[in-house]
Amino acid sequence: MSAEPSTQGGFLNTYTRFPLNIVRGQGHRVMDDQGRWYLDAFTGIGVMALGHSRAEVLKAIHAQVDALLHISNLCHVPVQTGLMSQLSQLYGGKVFLCNSGTEAVETAVKLARKHTGRSRILCAEGGFHGRTYMSLACTGRYQDGFGAMPADVLHVPADHLAEHVDETTAAVLVEPVQGEGGCVPVPLGGLREACDAVGALLVYDEVQCGLGRTGTLHPGAHVRTLAKALGGGLPLGAVVSEVDPFVPGDHGSTFGGNPVACAASCATLEIIQREGLVQACADRGQQLRSGLEAKGYAVTGAGLMLAVQVDDPAAELARLRQTGILTCSAGPNAVRLLPPFTLSGDEVEELVAAF
């Protein structure tokens, strides 16, 4: 029997979208189809760390498109090797490349379970780790209607994680700064020691907070997951690990480490390091926080990953759009700010004034 064509069309009902059609991005601003420009203060949920259309990133993308779009990971690919070298120098360890943050988390869980021979994954309440099944189980929310979640995941208050680490723990999975949970820093002190004492792995989910957005590179993890800003605007995720229990066939990805995404990533990482953008995130973030707090707002987060407490986020986001600021929410009572790492001091003042 042939299927009847859909009479509805459009996308599955998975997003509540802003009433905007964005057609162009340049620098730190995006333009809608009416020709109006907005300061991009959420960068595609933390993706466009260098803003839009950065010349060095576009040049790297164009050169790689001309050379090679795709090849199997059964081959050695020089641009992948270069990216793995950059990530290893930055963090230490071996690298697996994938396409997204949730894939990176799935990989990290598999790695931890195989390395330790245990299954228990210990997660912080309020965390967000993705929407595929294991990542969703580790998130602990957005699960209604999807049936049974993968087993042996325990959620505890973020400030009590170390107390629950024992000989049954395969890994502690934690965002150093929770994103969807309201840009809340998680206490990390003692976690590495607690994991080392029982042979568990400490996994930092840095999909949103990584690469320096919070003004630091978050030392202490055995394993870390990266995505969002990593690809320079293209889909790319990574796991960087001090341990490697895998053998060929244990894991893989057809598109993971796509050469074009890797080229964009190499250019992005080089700029972040060359221009000292980790420190810039710390400095501009403090300027932004201070300006908002001076106006009476409660602010959480670190660096350029901040949440501003408001009574009605949807209304505040609409008002900000009217003033030319584009951003998103963080939980039920906050507006989230994830501007480019390259934000200027004048643009910080523009953001503060918009509130």
C-alpha distance (Angstrom), angle and dihedral (degrees) to the residues before:
residue distance angle dihedral
M1 . . .
S2 3.78 . .
A3 3.78 118.0 .
E4 3.78 118.9 -110.4
P5 3.80 112.9 -118.3
S6 3.78 115.4 -106.0
T7 3.79 115.4 -98.9
Q8 3.79 93.0 -163.4
G9 3.78 106.0 55.6
G10 3.78 122.9 177.4
F11 3.79 127.9 80.9
L12 3.76 130.3 -36.7
N13 3.80 109.9 -92.4
T14 3.80 96.9 -96.7
Y15 3.80 104.5 119.0
T16 3.78 138.3 53.3
R17 3.78 97.9 -145.3
F18 3.79 130.9 -156.2
P19 3.83 114.1 -113.9
L20 3.80 90.3 -107.2
N21 3.80 137.6 107.4
I22 3.81 105.9 -153.1
V23 3.79 111.6 -158.9
R24 3.80 106.6 165.0
G25 3.78 143.0 25.5
Q26 3.78 127.5 -162.7
G27 3.78 125.9 169.1
H28 3.79 109.4 -39.5
R29 3.81 95.2 -20.0
V30 3.79 139.0 76.8
M31 3.80 129.0 -157.0
D32 3.80 129.2 -142.2
D33 3.79 126.6 -144.1
Q34 3.81 89.8 -93.5
G35 3.79 91.0 61.8
R36 3.80 95.5 -107.4
W37 3.81 118.2 140.7
Y38 3.83 125.3 -143.3
L39 3.79 131.4 -167.1
D40 3.80 101.9 -116.5
A41 3.80 104.0 -131.0
F42 3.79 96.9 166.0
T43 3.82 101.4 39.8
G44 3.80 96.5 -149.5
I45 3.84 89.4 -47.5
G46 3.78 95.1 -45.7
V47 3.81 99.1 -39.2
M48 3.81 105.9 111.7
A49 3.79 97.3 61.7
L50 3.81 93.0 162.5
G51 3.79 95.2 39.6
H52 3.79 123.9 -113.0
S53 3.81 128.8 -39.0
R54 3.79 96.3 4.0
A55 3.80 103.7 -174.0
E56 3.82 98.1 -134.4
V57 3.81 92.1 49.8
L58 3.80 93.2 47.8
K59 3.80 90.7 48.2
A60 3.82 90.9 52.8
I61 3.81 91.4 47.7
H62 3.82 93.6 49.2
A63 3.80 92.7 47.9
Q64 3.81 92.2 50.2
V65 3.83 92.5 46.1
D66 3.79 88.3 55.9
A67 3.81 91.8 48.1
L68 3.84 107.4 39.0
L69 3.81 133.6 -17.9
H70 3.80 100.0 -173.8
I71 3.78 142.6 -6.8
S72 3.78 132.2 167.0
N73 3.78 119.8 -88.2
L74 3.80 85.4 -123.7
C75 3.82 84.3 82.1
H76 3.79 129.4 65.6
V77 3.81 110.2 -109.2
P78 3.83 116.1 -164.4
V79 3.82 95.4 -149.1
Q80 3.82 89.7 53.4
T81 3.79 90.5 49.3
G82 3.79 90.0 51.3
L83 3.80 92.5 51.5
M84 3.80 92.8 46.8
S85 3.80 88.7 51.9
Q86 3.82 91.6 51.8
L87 3.81 92.4 49.1
S88 3.80 92.8 46.0
Q89 3.80 90.8 51.1
L90 3.78 90.8 48.3
Y91 3.80 98.4 46.3
G92 3.82 110.0 5.4
G93 3.77 124.2 -121.0
K94 3.79 139.0 64.6
V95 3.80 124.9 -49.8
F96 3.80 137.0 -134.4
L97 3.80 117.1 -169.8
C98 3.79 123.6 -148.8
N99 3.80 137.8 153.4
S100 3.80 107.8 -98.8
G101 3.77 148.2 10.2
T102 3.78 96.0 -98.1
E103 3.82 90.5 52.6
A104 3.78 89.6 51.1
V105 3.82 90.3 53.0
E106 3.81 91.8 48.4
T107 3.80 88.7 51.6
A108 3.81 92.7 48.9
V109 3.81 91.9 51.7
K110 3.81 92.0 50.2
L111 3.80 90.0 47.4
A112 3.80 93.1 50.3
R113 3.79 93.9 47.1
K114 3.79 93.5 49.1
H115 3.81 93.6 43.9
T116 3.80 94.8 50.5
G117 3.81 101.6 29.5
R118 3.82 86.9 -131.4
S119 3.79 132.1 108.0
R120 3.83 108.6 -154.9
I121 3.83 113.9 113.6
L122 3.79 113.6 -167.5
C123 3.83 114.7 -153.2
A124 3.79 136.4 -179.6
E125 3.79 119.4 -113.5
G126 3.79 110.3 -110.7
G127 3.79 94.1 30.9
F128 3.78 126.7 132.6
H129 3.80 121.3 -151.9
G130 3.79 106.3 161.2
R131 3.79 143.6 -74.8
T132 3.81 106.0 -92.3
Y133 3.79 111.7 101.2
M134 3.81 104.0 -91.9
S135 3.78 91.9 37.8
L136 3.80 89.5 48.1
A137 3.81 90.7 51.2
C138 3.81 88.2 52.8
T139 3.81 90.5 48.5
G140 3.79 92.7 55.5
R141 3.82 94.0 -154.2
Y142 3.82 138.0 75.2
Q143 3.81 89.1 44.8
D144 3.82 102.6 120.5
G145 3.78 113.9 126.3
F146 3.80 97.3 9.5
G147 3.79 100.0 99.2
A148 3.77 127.6 -130.7
M149 3.78 117.3 -1.9
P150 3.82 123.8 -141.6
A151 3.79 109.8 -77.8
D152 3.80 135.4 -114.2
V153 3.79 100.0 42.8
L154 3.81 116.1 134.8
H155 3.81 124.2 -164.5
V156 3.80 119.1 -159.3
P157 3.84 134.9 164.8
A158 3.80 110.0 -73.3
D159 3.80 93.5 -120.6
H160 3.82 91.9 54.7
L161 3.80 100.5 50.2
A162 3.80 96.1 108.9
E163 3.81 91.4 53.4
H164 3.81 91.4 60.3
V165 3.82 97.8 49.2
D166 3.81 110.1 110.5
E167 3.81 143.1 141.3
T168 3.82 90.9 -67.1
T169 3.82 93.2 58.4
A170 3.78 118.3 105.8
A171 3.79 95.0 177.0
V172 3.77 145.9 -11.1
L173 3.81 106.5 -135.1
V174 3.79 113.4 -163.5
E175 3.80 141.7 154.9
P176 3.81 107.9 -131.1
V177 3.81 85.0 -143.9
Q178 3.80 115.2 19.6
G179 3.79 113.1 -130.6
E180 3.80 110.3 -171.8
G181 3.80 87.4 29.9
G182 3.81 91.7 68.1
C183 3.83 105.8 -80.6
V184 3.80 90.9 -73.7
P185 3.83 118.3 166.3
V186 3.80 112.3 -130.4
P187 3.84 119.4 -138.9
L188 3.81 103.9 -110.3
G189 3.81 98.9 175.8
G190 3.79 113.1 122.0
L191 3.81 95.8 7.3
R192 3.80 96.2 107.5
E193 3.79 91.4 47.7
A194 3.81 92.5 47.9
C195 3.80 90.9 50.9
D196 3.81 94.0 45.6
A197 3.80 90.7 51.1
V198 3.82 92.2 62.2
G199 3.80 101.4 27.0
A200 3.82 95.5 -106.0
L201 3.80 124.2 139.8
L202 3.78 125.3 -116.6
V203 3.82 108.6 -141.3
Y204 3.79 120.4 -168.2
D205 3.79 114.4 -156.6
E206 3.80 98.8 -149.1
V207 3.78 95.9 162.0
Q208 3.81 90.9 122.9
C209 3.80 104.1 15.9
G210 3.81 98.8 41.7
L211 3.80 138.6 105.4
G212 3.80 91.4 44.4
R213 3.81 102.7 -55.6
T214 3.81 90.3 131.9
G215 3.81 93.0 48.6
T216 3.81 94.6 -100.1
L217 3.82 140.2 61.8
H218 3.84 93.8 -126.8
P219 3.82 104.9 -124.2
G220 3.79 122.5 -150.9
A221 3.80 108.4 61.0
H222 3.79 126.3 125.3
V223 3.80 88.6 -157.7
R224 3.79 132.5 14.9
T225 3.80 133.5 -171.1
L226 3.80 121.7 -144.7
A227 3.82 135.8 -176.7
K228 3.84 136.6 123.1
A229 3.84 102.7 62.3
L230 3.81 91.2 26.7
G231 3.82 95.3 80.1
G232 3.78 98.3 50.3
G233 3.80 89.1 -124.7
L234 3.82 97.9 -34.9
P235 3.84 126.3 98.3
L236 3.79 109.3 -87.0
G237 3.78 136.6 140.2
A238 3.77 133.2 177.5
V239 3.78 143.4 -169.5
V240 3.80 117.6 -151.1
S241 3.80 112.7 -166.3
E242 3.79 139.1 178.9
V243 3.82 89.0 -152.3
D244 3.80 131.9 51.5
P245 3.81 117.1 -166.0
F246 3.81 94.9 158.9
V247 3.78 128.3 112.3
P248 3.83 123.8 -166.4
G249 3.79 109.1 -70.8
D250 3.81 96.2 29.0
H251 3.78 93.0 99.2
G252 3.78 141.7 -7.0
S253 3.79 148.6 148.3
T254 3.80 131.1 -139.6
F255 3.79 95.0 -150.3
G256 3.81 99.9 22.8
G257 3.77 111.6 123.8
N258 3.80 93.9 17.5
P259 3.83 106.7 -166.3
V260 3.81 94.6 -124.3
A261 3.81 92.8 50.1
C262 3.80 89.7 46.7
A263 3.80 91.0 52.7
A264 3.80 90.6 51.8
S265 3.80 89.7 47.7
C266 3.80 94.4 50.4
A267 3.80 90.3 52.5
T268 3.81 91.8 46.4
L269 3.81 94.9 50.1
E270 3.79 91.8 46.6
I271 3.82 90.9 54.0
I272 3.82 93.2 46.2
Q273 3.80 90.4 54.7
R274 3.81 98.0 38.0
E275 3.80 94.2 50.0
G276 3.80 96.4 41.5
L277 3.79 92.1 -121.2
V278 3.81 96.1 162.0
Q279 3.79 88.8 65.6
A280 3.80 89.8 41.0
C281 3.81 89.2 57.7
A282 3.79 89.6 52.5
D283 3.81 93.2 47.9
R284 3.80 98.4 43.5
G285 3.78 90.6 41.6
Q286 3.79 91.3 56.0
Q287 3.80 90.4 48.1
L288 3.80 90.9 50.7
R289 3.80 94.0 45.9
S290 3.80 92.5 47.5
G291 3.79 92.5 49.8
L292 3.80 93.3 50.0
E293 3.79 94.2 44.4
A294 3.80 89.5 50.4
K295 3.80 86.8 59.8
G296 3.81 90.5 53.3
Y297 3.81 100.8 -99.2
A298 3.79 123.4 139.9
V299 3.81 108.5 -129.1
T300 3.82 130.2 -169.1
G301 3.77 131.3 -175.5
A302 3.80 136.4 53.3
G303 3.78 136.7 -90.5
L304 3.79 111.3 -19.4
M305 3.80 93.3 -17.5
L306 3.79 103.4 88.5
A307 3.80 138.4 152.1
V308 3.79 121.4 -153.4
Q309 3.80 114.7 -153.9
V310 3.81 113.3 -127.0
D311 3.80 134.8 162.8
D312 3.80 97.0 -124.5
P313 3.83 114.8 21.3
A314 3.81 94.9 -175.8
A315 3.80 92.0 54.2
E316 3.80 92.1 44.0
L317 3.82 92.1 50.1
A318 3.80 90.2 51.3
R319 3.80 90.7 49.3
L320 3.81 91.5 48.5
R321 3.80 90.6 51.7
Q322 3.79 88.4 54.9
T323 3.81 88.3 56.0
G324 3.82 92.0 48.6
I325 3.81 100.4 -98.5
L326 3.82 121.4 125.3
T327 3.80 118.7 -162.2
C328 3.83 142.2 125.5
S329 3.80 142.5 -123.9
A330 3.80 131.6 -91.2
G331 3.77 109.7 -152.4
P332 3.82 124.6 -39.0
N333 3.81 99.1 -49.8
A334 3.79 109.9 32.7
V335 3.78 144.8 71.2
R336 3.80 112.8 -137.6
L337 3.80 124.1 -138.5
L338 3.81 117.7 -159.3
P339 3.81 102.8 157.2
P340 3.81 124.6 168.1
F341 3.80 118.8 -70.9
T342 3.82 85.6 -122.6
L343 3.81 94.9 59.3
S344 3.81 111.8 146.0
G345 3.78 127.4 -131.5
D346 3.81 90.2 -112.6
E347 3.80 90.6 53.1
V348 3.80 89.8 51.1
E349 3.79 88.3 56.2
E350 3.81 89.7 48.1
L351 3.79 89.6 55.1
V352 3.79 93.3 47.2
A353 3.80 91.3 48.9
A354 3.82 91.0 51.3
F355 3.81 90.2 63.7
